[in-house]
Structure formats: structure tokens, C-alpha cells
Amino acid sequence: MKPIYIIISLFCSLTFLYAQQEQDFNRIVEAEMKSGYRLKNFTANENTGNYDVNYHNLAINVNPAVQFVSGVVTTTFTAKENMATITFDLSNQLTVSAVTQNSTQLNFEQNNNDELVITFPSVLPQGAQSTVTITYSGAPPTEQEAFVTSAHNGTPVLWTLSEPYGAKDWWPCKQDLIDKIESIDVRITAPQQYISVANGMEQSQTINSNGTKTTHFHHGYPIPAYLVAIAVTNYSIYNQTAGTAPNTFPIVNYLYPENFTQAQNLLGVTLPIMSLFEELFETYPFHTEKYGHAQYGFGGGMEHTTVSFMGNFSRELIAHELAHQWFGDKVTCGSWKDIWLNEGFATYLSGLVVEHLDGNLSFNQWKSGKINNITAFPNGNLYLTDADTTSINRIFSSRLSYNKGAMVLHMLRFKVGNENFYQGIKNYLADENLAYGYAKTPDLEAHLEAASGMDLTEFFLDWVYRQGYPSYTVTAQNWGAGQVKITVGQTQSHSSVSYFEMPLPIRLIGTGGQQQNIIVDNTYNGQEFIVNVPFNIISVQFDPERNIISANNSATLGVKDYEGNEPIKLFPNPSKNQLNITLPDGLAVQKATFYNTAGQKVLESGNTNQWNIASLSAGEYFITLLTNRGNKYLKFIKG
């Protein structure tokens, strides 16, 4: 009985682990949708589309004990057209006191649309580069939770979380998914007892005469406004080193002192996860600077470039936020319709951690949980509609943007093969038109098609742009010597898809416990496949490793009547004690079931050609004979 206890214990452990992972995962989603939760209008500002941001210098003054910010933000930009004015996104609750251009005071207006509109003395011609400096201050709004002051263990803490449109709540910026800032300097001035955190590498700390300290960070990679972040509290710092020479880099962890030791122990897993992602994809995208974590007060995390803000240090969260450094930070979704390119990838990479660090059994459990969540409802497209982008709950849908996104990526891997999948993703990350810029769904499709040589149009239509999932009926029959016939039927949960075309994994199991995994390329309903199998099958399993988004499936062993012309003979017939059978070459008995004239089963046997019938009463009997070439029905008389 010991092996059974082991299996039960393992199952319970996996179930508990998965429940923990789902709880952590829900916190991830909660945090990433937090800053926009109460926003009513999820659209970028069209009035900021006439210039490209080249550089920001953010000089920010804060105190984590006070919900207030003052700052001076200097912006260098290039005009995309002739410009008489320039518009920045900035909350109405922050007040601008001065704007200058080359030390010249400019006229400006703050309207009621969270905009700062600055008027130039003369029209700035297309292609010209210029710099403006904005001085502002105020109490950032609290309802969006993009700029938060709180406390941990009685100590004040401040953090920002700007996804998707919260950056304007604490600094004048351009927040869209068109333009990336080429580089930034961030100078945080705060009471000197605190440690400040921002993107990029710390350059210096300066103690000021008024009891404050200015900490300077520089980030030299392109970055969207929503990924710029700061945090301030009494952090303790724990350093790690990651990467492979010559591309080693520091991991700087900013931790609350009260749980420093616990967090330090949990953070050990960051190094093997970083190594795995570098091995599967490419060198960490910001390896000339740093990676790091900064503890904050939300339950999940947020993937700010080079420093993820963390509500806990579970392996799931560490993996998810680190994955975003490639998928979301280096290559950013080009619209909120394409949010799955951020969240689907980050979720899938956390699954790859399960696969590579825990093994296939755990990975199958992980996939099963995702599929069960996805198929809990019959609808849901992965690529968002215009209407979808007005709902924060839809943008950050855990069922669709995260889980379905992850499983669609896994199905792409299954369809095109490991080598083609990983090469296509490497090419996607390295594409000079996408790297450190923006990507949309067709960009991913193009790279996977180029790597695999496959046309993925139908796949993306069915699984990305349309809705629902399939349910399969799979029947397998022994079909002559060494062959099995597979018949596939399908129904769809949503009318937008007429048929989900997909290679299907099927496992065939033989009389002696043999197994053979096959893949059939299913493109229409009722499709039949004849496959070579070197044994007689007694059962069939559909998608045993959960590679396909589907639900309510059935897989059964079908039988047919024996259609051969060769004779099958029972002898002696009638018989008193021993009944035998003669069979043509290539025909084998798999199972024999004996019934009396009342239809009651009186005897059953496996693969034998003779039976002891001495115990049967005299009379007429029927045999259902299951063979490797179909069913045969026979009659004999017990003397």
C-alpha cells in the first residue's frame, strides 16, 4: 500500500501548491490593475501625439509621511510636425508654477482634462528638438492609487504604480503606447534617514543641509512613462549577482527591515529563474544596469523596468515580474488591445519555471488549472476590442489576458515545435523594430511564421481574435493488424469559431500496458486517421498532458464487427469441459465474454484461445469475442 500513500500524498501536495500559486497569481493581477482601477476612460491623449520624447530629468521632492510631491521635470523632445503648443498629461490636482524654455518663461494653461498646454513664443518647426522645464507641486490624487503613502511596521513608505495611465498623477509626462523615453535621470530628494529607489543605476547620494538626501538614478534604455517609478522608506539592501560573464550584473533588493531575513531566503530562487530565462531567450535586456526588487504595500507586484515592486516574494511572483523585463519592458505591447503580449508571456514564463524546476507532472497540473479557469465561461477573445479597452477589469482579465494568453503561447509552442517556437521568440525580442519599443499581435505571428515556415493565420483567427474553446469526441478502434483508426468530432463553445483547427495529442494504451503518443492534425469535424500502432489498444486518452485549451472532452475505445472472410470456428461444439477456437493468421483474441440465454454474464477471460466450461450448466450460450480486428459474436452448446 505504500506506493498508493505516496501517490495520494503527492497529489495532495500538488493540489495545495497549485492553490497557493493561484492565490499568488490573483494578487499579481490585482496589483497590475490597481492604479487604473477607478479610471473611467482608458484612452491615450491624442493631443500628445505630435512630438517624441527624447529625455526626461525628474527632480522629485517627497516625504513618505506626506501625500505631497513637488518637482522640476525637464523634457527634451523632437517635433513631429510644426508646433505652436505642446501638451503634457498632468492631473488637475497638481499645480504648475512655472514653465521655461532656455530660461525663457513660457505661457501655459492647465485645463480640466488633466492636461498642461504650453505655448511657444514662435512655432517650433517639424524635426526641431527643444527642451522645456516644468515646476509643479501638489497632493497627488488618491483614488487611482498611482502615488501612495502608507506605513509598514509603523514606518512611512511611499511608492508609485502608474500602469496604465497613472503617471500623470505625480509628474508631467506623455503617457501612451506609441512613444518611449530614450533615457531618464531621476533625482529623489527625501528625508535623509530613508532609502530611495528608482529605475536604472544609482549614481550618487548627496546629503543636503536641510536634513534631506538626494539620490540620483540614471536609466539609459527606452522606457514608457507607465514604467517609471519611485519608492522611499527605511529599506535594508540585499545584493545578489546574476548573469553569465561577461554580462554579469547586480540584483539590488530593497527590503523592509522587519522581514529582511525571510525575504532574503525567498529571493534565492531569483538566480536560477534569471538563468533559465537567459538560457531560453536571451541575456537580461538591461544587463548594463541592474535588476532588483523593492518591497511595497500592494499584494502582488509591478514590473517597473530594472526594479519590480513586490508585495511578497513567492516564486510565482518573482518569476512573473522578472519575465516582464523581456515581455512588457523591453518589448512593450503597442496598444492595450495587445495586453496579452505582456501578461500572457509573463504568465507563461512563470509556467516554464514550473516545468524546468519542478518537472513535467507539476507543469501538467499548472496547465490544467489554467485551462479549467479559461473554460469556466464559453466566451472571451484574447485580443481586445475598442469597447474592451474602456474596462480595467477586461484589460487585466486573469482568465483571458493572463491565463488564456499563456495557454495560447503554449499551444503555439506545441503546434510549431520547441525549436521553432523558441527561435521565433528570440527573433521577436531581437527585432530592431520591436526591441526596446512596441509590438502588436501581428508582429509575434510574423516571427513565429518565419521561424516555423507555417501559415498561422487560422490559428490566430481562432485562438486570439475570436472567442471560445472546443470540446472533442475522440474514438479509437483497432483496425487490422498493427493499425488503429482515430475519429475526431468537435463542438465549439462560441459561434465566432466554426472549427478550431489544431494538432491533437492522443495516447493509446495496449493490453500489456504499452503506450504510444500520437499527434493528429485535426482540421474538420468527423475527420478519420489510420495510424500504425505495434500493439492492440484497450484504452485511449485525449490530451493527457493538457496541451490544448478544451473542455468537456470524451475519449472512448470504439469497436467494429469482424469483417474478415476467413472462418472462425469453436470446437468441439457441443462441448462439456473444454472449448477451443481456431483463428485465421493475424487475428488475436483480446477478450471473451460469455452470456446465457437470459443475457447474464457467466464467464469472462482475456487473450486466450481455450476455455474451461465444466462449471457451466447445460444449455445454449453466446460469446462476444473482442479481437484486434473487431468484434465477433459466436454461439455454442454446453452438453
Disulfide bonds with the S-S distance in Angstrom:
none
